[in-house]
């Protein structure tokens, strides 16, 4: 399907603080439909992305985490999409033949391998692997260290954000390498640049995944496999996926601690909807799937969906792409701080410079000896 046809679909406005119109979804130029493989497809963002891909004429493999499909509210949007695909609407013709849903727990390597094999069997190949699984554990370092139960939350956070995505990538690599093409996209957040008080394990797991992808990009470049990290504002992933609250400690209450309380901010947001209202506990682990009005969700994810469609399968995609004005400004401020601190303490960095005092002297001596040997060899050659 041509880009012009697809441009007829429209998107909603961007984030609140820097509101502007998001352009209609666009796609890189390509000769034939691509196959997208989504590692998690039940989030409001994933459902909206899949709809754009099907409108465009691409194929979609949609992985469904079993523990999420059992949650009726979580899977409602995806069920609506499936019914839309099966409908008799003229503009939905052929959709049901271009989407394949697969129940798959990314934390289990064998299931990831089976899902990739099924994708190849049904659609012949995978062109774009989109790693988009996420959930957020909320709790300070100390709050997550109070018991074996809270310590397990740390492991679960890494299993979800890091290991599950690594499993999908490892499962898909042999196929992509054999095809000598492919694009691995990893949807994280600006948490890959900036830590958030109250979400240390979410940040740590995100940094781990991004560090993995940085190394991976160099390893697979010879096989024409591209790797892109897409970083929307942290609220995009947090407000469209599961939020888990560890038991709270009074020392970190907002009245006792000047650090911004992400726990309070998320609680206030959840309490706007009676169906997700929550009362924080000092004993129990609590979890919720945020439930925003549909129009609000459209605005929240519009920029990210647009970025994914515009970059996915691009011939020369960026290694990193920061989505939205607010995210870009936040990262710029972080990099500015890093630069200023580097300059402030540059004397401490070079005060004891072994490369200058020892190794460089040795290198100079070696270069001098090499020059003397070359001069002697040249003189001997001219004499003969």
Backbone torsions as a table, in degrees:
resi	resn	phi	psi	omega
1	UNK	NA	138.3	-174.3
2	UNK	-73.2	157.1	177.6
3	UNK	-65.1	-32.9	-178.7
4	UNK	-64.1	-41.6	178.8
5	UNK	-63.2	-43.7	-176.1
6	UNK	-69.5	-27.0	-178.2
7	UNK	-65.2	-12.9	179.9
8	UNK	-69.0	-25.1	177.8
9	UNK	-73.7	145.9	-174.8
10	UNK	-118.6	158.0	179.2
11	UNK	-119.7	167.3	-177.3
12	UNK	-91.9	-177.9	-176.9
13	UNK	-71.4	164.3	-176.8
14	UNK	-86.2	-158.9	-176.5
15	UNK	-60.7	158.6	-172.0
16	UNK	-64.4	-45.7	-171.7
17	UNK	-71.9	-19.7	179.1
18	UNK	-137.5	66.5	-172.0
19	UNK	-71.6	128.2	174.8
20	UNK	-157.4	161.0	-178.0
21	UNK	-72.3	133.4	174.8
22	UNK	-89.0	128.3	-178.3
23	UNK	-64.2	160.8	177.4
24	UNK	-57.9	148.5	-178.6
25	UNK	-54.2	137.2	178.9
26	UNK	-131.0	157.0	-177.8
27	UNK	-133.8	149.9	175.0
28	UNK	-63.4	155.0	176.9
29	UNK	-64.9	133.1	177.4
30	UNK	-151.5	157.2	-172.8
31	UNK	-87.1	-22.9	-177.3
32	UNK	-149.0	163.1	179.2
33	UNK	-57.8	144.6	177.5
34	UNK	-102.0	161.0	174.3
35	UNK	-107.6	120.4	176.6
36	UNK	-98.8	141.1	176.6
37	UNK	-121.2	111.6	-179.5
38	UNK	-101.0	126.4	-176.3
39	UNK	-73.5	-18.3	177.4
40	UNK	-153.1	125.4	-167.0
41	UNK	-124.2	12.4	-176.5
42	UNK	-97.9	-10.7	-179.2
43	UNK	-70.3	153.4	176.9
44	UNK	-56.0	-35.2	178.8
45	UNK	-65.5	-46.7	-178.2
46	UNK	-63.1	-41.8	-179.6
47	UNK	-62.3	-42.8	179.2
48	UNK	-67.9	-36.0	176.3
49	UNK	-65.3	-46.1	-179.1
50	UNK	-58.6	-41.4	179.6
51	UNK	-60.2	-42.2	178.1
52	UNK	-65.3	-38.4	179.8
53	UNK	-65.6	-41.1	179.8
54	UNK	-69.2	-38.5	175.3
55	UNK	-58.4	-39.5	-177.7
56	UNK	-72.2	-22.7	179.8
57	UNK	106.4	6.6	178.7
58	UNK	-80.7	169.2	175.4
59	UNK	-102.0	150.2	-175.9
60	UNK	-135.3	128.6	167.9
61	UNK	-104.3	117.3	-173.7
62	UNK	-111.4	107.3	177.7
63	UNK	-80.7	137.3	-176.5
64	UNK	-120.8	108.6	177.6
65	UNK	-61.8	124.0	-175.4
66	UNK	-55.3	-39.0	-177.6
67	UNK	-69.7	-16.3	177.2
68	UNK	-92.7	-32.5	-179.2
69	UNK	-65.3	-25.0	179.7
70	UNK	-75.1	-11.4	180.0
71	UNK	-96.1	108.6	-172.2
72	UNK	-56.3	-46.1	-178.1
73	UNK	-65.1	-38.2	-178.4
74	UNK	-64.6	-39.7	-174.8
75	UNK	-93.2	1.1	-175.5
76	UNK	-60.6	-46.1	-178.8
77	UNK	-61.3	-41.2	-178.8
78	UNK	-68.9	-38.6	177.0
79	UNK	-61.7	-39.2	176.5
80	UNK	-62.4	-39.2	178.4
81	UNK	-64.8	-42.0	178.3
82	UNK	-60.8	-43.7	178.1
83	UNK	-63.6	-36.1	177.1
84	UNK	-63.4	-41.2	179.6
85	UNK	-64.2	-33.0	-176.7
86	UNK	-88.2	-4.9	-175.1
87	UNK	-72.0	169.5	179.5
88	UNK	-92.7	10.2	180.0
89	UNK	-59.8	135.7	-178.2
90	UNK	-60.9	-38.8	-177.1
91	UNK	-80.2	2.4	176.6
92	UNK	-114.9	12.1	-177.7
93	UNK	-62.6	129.2	178.0
94	UNK	86.8	-6.2	-177.8
95	UNK	-60.6	-43.9	-175.1
96	UNK	-63.7	-21.6	178.7
97	UNK	-86.9	-9.2	-176.4
98	UNK	-112.5	11.6	175.9
99	UNK	-132.3	137.6	178.5
100	UNK	-131.2	117.4	177.4
101	UNK	-97.0	138.5	-176.5
102	UNK	-134.1	122.5	172.7
103	UNK	-70.7	123.0	-174.9
104	UNK	-155.2	127.8	174.9
105	UNK	-96.4	108.5	-175.4
106	UNK	-62.8	-16.4	179.8
107	UNK	-76.1	-10.0	-179.5
108	UNK	-111.0	112.1	-172.9
109	UNK	-58.4	-40.3	-177.5
110	UNK	-63.5	-35.0	178.1
111	UNK	-69.5	-35.6	176.6
112	UNK	-64.5	-43.3	178.1
113	UNK	-62.0	-41.7	179.5
114	UNK	-65.7	-38.5	179.5
115	UNK	-65.7	-42.7	178.4
116	UNK	-64.0	-41.4	179.1
117	UNK	-64.0	-39.6	178.4
118	UNK	-66.4	-38.7	177.6
119	UNK	-60.5	-43.7	179.7
120	UNK	-66.0	-39.4	-179.6
121	UNK	-64.9	-39.9	-174.8
122	UNK	-81.7	-45.4	-173.7
123	UNK	-113.5	-3.7	173.3
124	UNK	89.8	-22.4	-176.1
125	UNK	-170.7	170.6	170.5
126	UNK	-125.0	122.9	179.1
127	UNK	-95.9	-39.5	-176.5
128	UNK	-132.0	117.0	174.7
129	UNK	-98.2	114.5	179.9
130	UNK	-106.7	108.8	177.3
131	UNK	-86.9	106.5	-171.4
132	UNK	-133.1	20.3	178.6
133	UNK	-76.8	136.7	-178.7
134	UNK	-158.1	152.4	164.9
135	UNK	-160.5	158.0	-174.1
136	UNK	-121.5	123.7	172.5
137	UNK	-93.6	123.5	-178.9
138	UNK	-105.2	123.3	-179.9
139	UNK	166.8	139.8	177.8
140	UNK	-70.5	169.1	178.9
141	UNK	-55.8	-44.1	-178.3
142	UNK	-69.3	-39.5	179.4
143	UNK	-64.0	-29.1	179.5
144	UNK	-89.3	9.9	-178.4
145	UNK	-121.3	10.8	-171.6
146	UNK	-82.2	-21.3	-177.5
147	UNK	-158.3	171.2	176.4
148	UNK	-63.6	-32.8	-179.4
149	UNK	-65.2	-45.8	179.7
150	UNK	-71.7	-31.9	176.0
151	UNK	-64.7	-32.6	176.8
152	UNK	-66.8	-26.5	175.7
153	UNK	-61.8	-34.9	178.2
154	UNK	-63.9	-46.6	178.7
155	UNK	-62.5	-42.6	-179.7
156	UNK	-62.4	-37.3	179.4
157	UNK	-62.2	-42.9	178.2
158	UNK	-70.8	-35.3	177.5
159	UNK	-61.2	-41.4	-176.1
160	UNK	-75.4	-52.0	-172.6
161	UNK	-82.9	-38.2	-174.4
162	UNK	-99.2	-65.9	-169.9
163	UNK	-65.4	-37.3	-179.6
164	UNK	-63.5	-39.7	-179.6
165	UNK	-72.3	-37.4	175.1
166	UNK	-61.3	-39.7	179.4
167	UNK	-61.5	-44.4	178.7
168	UNK	-63.6	-41.4	-179.6
169	UNK	-64.0	-45.7	179.3
170	UNK	-62.3	-37.3	179.9
171	UNK	-67.3	-35.2	-175.6
172	UNK	-86.4	-22.0	-173.1
173	UNK	-56.3	-47.1	-179.1
174	UNK	-56.9	-39.6	179.1
175	UNK	-67.8	-45.9	-179.7
176	UNK	-63.3	-40.8	179.2
177	UNK	-63.8	-42.1	179.8
178	UNK	-64.7	-35.9	178.6
179	UNK	-77.6	-14.8	-177.5
180	UNK	56.8	38.3	176.3
181	UNK	-167.9	163.3	177.4
182	UNK	145.2	160.0	-179.4
183	UNK	-135.6	117.6	175.9
184	UNK	-98.0	118.2	178.3
185	UNK	-113.8	134.1	-179.2
186	UNK	-121.9	117.3	-179.3
187	UNK	-91.4	110.4	-179.7
188	UNK	-116.8	-120.5	175.4
189	UNK	-170.1	174.5	176.3
190	UNK	-68.8	-2.4	169.1
191	UNK	-59.9	-15.3	173.8
192	UNK	-73.0	-11.1	176.5
193	UNK	-115.1	-34.1	-168.0
194	UNK	-128.4	124.8	176.9
195	UNK	-75.5	154.0	178.8
196	UNK	-124.5	123.9	176.0
197	UNK	-58.1	130.8	-179.1
198	UNK	93.8	-5.9	177.0
199	UNK	-135.0	48.6	-174.9
200	UNK	-66.5	-35.3	-177.0
201	UNK	-77.9	-32.5	173.0
202	UNK	-62.0	-45.2	179.0
203	UNK	-64.0	-44.4	-178.1
204	UNK	-63.1	-43.5	179.6
205	UNK	-65.7	-36.5	178.0
206	UNK	-66.0	-44.6	178.4
207	UNK	-63.2	-38.5	179.1
208	UNK	-61.6	-44.9	-179.6
209	UNK	-65.1	-40.9	-179.5
210	UNK	-69.3	-37.9	175.9
211	UNK	-63.3	-40.9	175.4
212	UNK	-57.7	-45.8	-177.5
213	UNK	-68.9	-33.9	176.7
214	UNK	-60.4	-43.9	178.3
215	UNK	-69.8	-42.4	-179.5
216	UNK	-57.9	-39.9	-176.5
217	UNK	-57.0	-40.7	178.8
218	UNK	-70.1	-36.4	-177.5
219	UNK	-67.4	-37.5	-173.3
220	UNK	-98.4	-5.4	179.7
221	UNK	-56.1	-39.4	179.4
222	UNK	-62.6	-17.4	-179.6
223	UNK	-99.4	14.0	178.5
224	UNK	63.0	30.5	174.9
225	UNK	-101.5	125.1	-178.6
226	UNK	-97.3	150.7	177.8
227	UNK	-129.7	128.7	178.9
228	UNK	-132.1	131.3	172.6
229	UNK	-100.3	122.8	179.5
230	UNK	-106.4	123.8	-172.6
231	UNK	-120.5	91.7	171.2
232	UNK	-78.4	174.7	175.2
233	UNK	-61.2	147.6	-173.6
234	UNK	-57.3	-31.1	-177.7
235	UNK	-64.7	-25.0	-178.1
236	UNK	-62.9	-51.7	179.6
237	UNK	-71.7	-39.0	-176.4
238	UNK	-65.0	-42.4	-174.4
239	UNK	-86.2	1.6	177.5
240	UNK	-120.8	10.2	179.7
241	UNK	-141.1	177.0	-176.2
242	UNK	-64.9	136.7	174.5
243	UNK	-114.9	128.9	-179.2
244	UNK	-117.4	126.7	-179.8
245	UNK	-106.4	123.5	173.0
246	UNK	-74.5	161.2	172.8
247	UNK	-57.0	141.0	-175.2
248	UNK	-89.7	155.7	172.1
249	UNK	-113.2	137.6	-174.9
250	UNK	-62.3	-24.2	-178.7
251	UNK	-62.8	-23.4	-175.5
252	UNK	-103.9	10.9	173.8
253	UNK	-61.9	150.6	-175.4
254	UNK	-59.6	-29.9	-180.0
255	UNK	-76.1	-17.3	-179.2
256	UNK	-103.8	-17.1	-173.3
257	UNK	-132.2	124.5	-176.3
258	UNK	-72.7	-13.0	-179.5
259	UNK	-64.3	142.8	178.4
260	UNK	-56.4	134.3	-176.8
261	UNK	-98.0	99.6	177.5
262	UNK	-66.7	-27.9	177.3
263	UNK	-61.0	-46.0	179.8
264	UNK	-65.6	-42.6	-178.0
265	UNK	-62.9	-44.9	-179.3
266	UNK	-70.3	-36.6	177.6
267	UNK	-62.4	-44.8	179.3
268	UNK	-61.3	-39.5	179.2
269	UNK	-66.3	-45.3	-179.6
270	UNK	-63.9	-33.7	-177.6
271	UNK	-74.5	-7.6	174.5
272	UNK	-69.4	-22.0	179.1
273	UNK	-114.4	118.9	-178.8
274	UNK	-55.4	-27.5	-177.7
275	UNK	-74.3	-20.1	-179.3
276	UNK	-117.9	7.4	-178.0
277	UNK	-56.4	145.5	-173.1
278	UNK	-145.6	145.6	174.9
279	UNK	-119.6	117.0	-175.1
280	UNK	-60.6	147.6	-175.5
281	UNK	-126.3	148.4	173.7
282	UNK	-93.2	3.4	-176.1
283	UNK	-123.8	-44.9	-170.0
284	UNK	-98.5	150.8	169.1
285	UNK	-86.5	128.7	-177.1
286	UNK	-118.3	151.3	175.9
287	UNK	-147.2	151.2	179.5
288	UNK	-148.5	149.8	164.8
289	UNK	-100.2	116.9	179.0
290	UNK	-56.3	144.4	-179.4
291	UNK	-130.3	93.3	-178.6
292	UNK	-94.8	156.4	172.2
293	UNK	-57.0	146.5	-175.5
294	UNK	-55.9	-42.7	-179.6
295	UNK	-64.0	-38.5	178.2
296	UNK	-65.8	-40.3	178.0
297	UNK	-64.7	-40.8	177.1
298	UNK	-55.5	-46.9	-179.5
299	UNK	-67.7	-37.8	-176.8
300	UNK	-62.7	-41.9	-171.8
301	UNK	-100.8	-4.9	-171.2
302	UNK	-56.6	-47.3	-177.8
303	UNK	-64.1	-39.0	-178.5
304	UNK	-68.5	-43.6	177.1
305	UNK	-59.7	-42.8	179.4
306	UNK	-61.9	-43.1	-179.6
307	UNK	-63.0	-41.2	-178.5
308	UNK	-65.5	-41.9	179.9
309	UNK	-70.2	-34.9	-177.4
310	UNK	-73.5	-29.0	-175.0
311	UNK	-99.3	-32.0	-174.8
312	UNK	-57.8	121.3	179.6
313	UNK	79.5	8.5	179.8
314	UNK	-64.4	145.2	-177.8
315	UNK	-64.4	-34.1	-179.9
316	UNK	-135.9	71.3	-173.9
317	UNK	-76.7	159.3	177.8
318	UNK	-73.1	154.4	173.9
319	UNK	-70.8	-35.4	177.3
320	UNK	-137.7	141.2	175.7
321	UNK	-136.0	120.0	178.0
322	UNK	-93.5	125.6	-174.7
323	UNK	-92.3	128.4	170.7
324	UNK	88.5	154.5	-177.0
325	UNK	-64.9	-46.8	-176.1
326	UNK	-62.0	-43.7	179.7
327	UNK	-63.2	-43.4	-179.7
328	UNK	-63.5	-42.0	179.9
329	UNK	-65.7	-39.0	179.4
330	UNK	-63.7	-42.1	179.6
331	UNK	-68.1	-39.3	177.1
332	UNK	-58.9	-42.7	179.0
333	UNK	-63.4	-40.7	179.1
334	UNK	-63.8	-45.6	-179.5
335	UNK	-66.3	-34.2	177.1
336	UNK	-64.3	-42.2	178.4
337	UNK	-63.7	-43.1	178.8
338	UNK	-60.1	-44.0	179.9
339	UNK	-63.6	-44.3	-179.1
340	UNK	-64.2	-41.1	179.4
341	UNK	-67.9	-35.7	177.0
342	UNK	-62.6	-42.0	179.3
343	UNK	-69.8	-37.6	-179.4
344	UNK	-64.1	-32.8	-175.0
345	UNK	-114.8	24.8	-178.1
346	UNK	-63.4	-33.4	179.5
347	UNK	-64.4	-37.1	177.6
348	UNK	-66.4	-29.6	-179.2
349	UNK	-72.5	-35.9	-173.1
350	UNK	-108.1	2.3	-177.4
351	UNK	-60.0	-40.5	177.8
352	UNK	-118.1	89.6	-174.3
353	UNK	-107.8	94.1	-176.4
354	UNK	-66.3	-26.4	-179.9
355	UNK	-68.1	-32.6	179.2
356	UNK	-79.6	-42.7	-170.6
357	UNK	-83.9	-31.7	-174.7
358	UNK	-117.5	-64.1	-173.5
359	UNK	-64.3	-38.2	-178.6
360	UNK	-68.4	-37.0	176.1
361	UNK	-62.1	-42.2	178.3
362	UNK	-62.3	-40.8	179.2
363	UNK	-63.8	-39.8	178.5
364	UNK	-63.1	-43.7	179.3
365	UNK	-62.8	-41.1	178.6
366	UNK	-63.9	-38.8	179.0
367	UNK	-65.7	-38.6	179.2
368	UNK	-64.6	-44.1	179.3
369	UNK	-62.5	-39.7	179.3
370	UNK	-64.1	-36.8	178.8
371	UNK	-66.6	-41.1	178.2
372	UNK	-63.6	-42.4	179.6
373	UNK	-62.9	-40.1	-179.2
374	UNK	-66.7	-40.6	179.2
375	UNK	-63.2	-43.3	179.9
376	UNK	-63.4	-41.6	-179.6
377	UNK	-66.0	-39.5	-179.8
378	UNK	-66.8	-41.9	179.5
379	UNK	-63.4	-43.0	-179.3
380	UNK	-63.6	-37.5	-178.9
381	UNK	-68.1	-39.0	-179.5
382	UNK	-71.2	-35.5	-180.0
383	UNK	-65.6	-35.6	-179.3
384	UNK	-77.1	NA	NA
